[in-house]
Amino acid sequence: MELAASQRTIRRRIGMLAAITAAVSLVAIPSRSSAGAAPAFTSLTPAQMLTISIAGARTTKSGTAIVQVVTNKYKSTQNLTVVANGGEQHYVGDGIDAIIRVIGKTCYLKENAAAIEQQFGVKNSPAANRWVAVPSTYSGFNDLIEGVSFGDLTSALTPLGKLTASKPTKIGKISVIGISGTVNPKVQLSKGTETVYISTTKPYLPVKVIASGSEVSAKAVGSVVITVSKWGSTPAPTVPNPVLQFATSGLSAN
């Protein structure tokens, strides 16, 4: 999550996650003891608990997240739903209102005038607040869909470096344990910390992430809170109607 808008592309603002894909390194999990009992989840190392949690999340193939960013520059909220072959991101903050919906190889946009101006350089566009279908052949397609994928979401939920574990606590009615480390660059913060709270009951899925740090290029400092839910039960996005075709939207030449 970038902490400030780029003049070059709005996707650095509404793109929730970095484009580089990173997999969680698998670590050895203790085998059952000679007595046949499996070790308690919370008795594992922080790295082992994190590996089990992310692996479990990745088997679900869908999920939802609410991403809240608060900095000394601005505040924003992103609602994200992701499935195996697409997803949707709705960003609201600092005058920007933008929806990115990905279905297969087509990206559907619905952005207000401010979002279109920052992203495409078109002022007072007649395509504002209307759905526009952008094909994968568009040169900026990958920038548009950055962050709107299941893999992007799960990659962001992994603190790096030396990991530590908190004592079990609760988020709402859910018993969790916090795994903390260095902030993952997928959250678009640097020089900070990140804690992912994992349910202590099977299937040990991530519940919440709290990260803090700075975004050097924007000279901003702040925090990011990601609340995740509905693992494995997120409905696939549907094709909007009516839709403007990108070639006739007035945006394709920019």
Protein Blocks (a to p, Z undefined) as FASTA:
>chain_A
ZZbdcfkbmklmmmmbdfbdcdddddddddddfkopacdfklpcfklmmmmmmmmmmmno
pacdddddddfkbccdddddddfkbccddddeehiacddddehjaccddddfklmmmmno
pahiakgoiacdddfklmklmmmmgoiafklmmmmmpcehjddddddddehjbccddddd
dddfklopahiaddddddfbdehiafbdcdddddfklopacddddddehehiaccddddd
ddddfklnopmmZZ
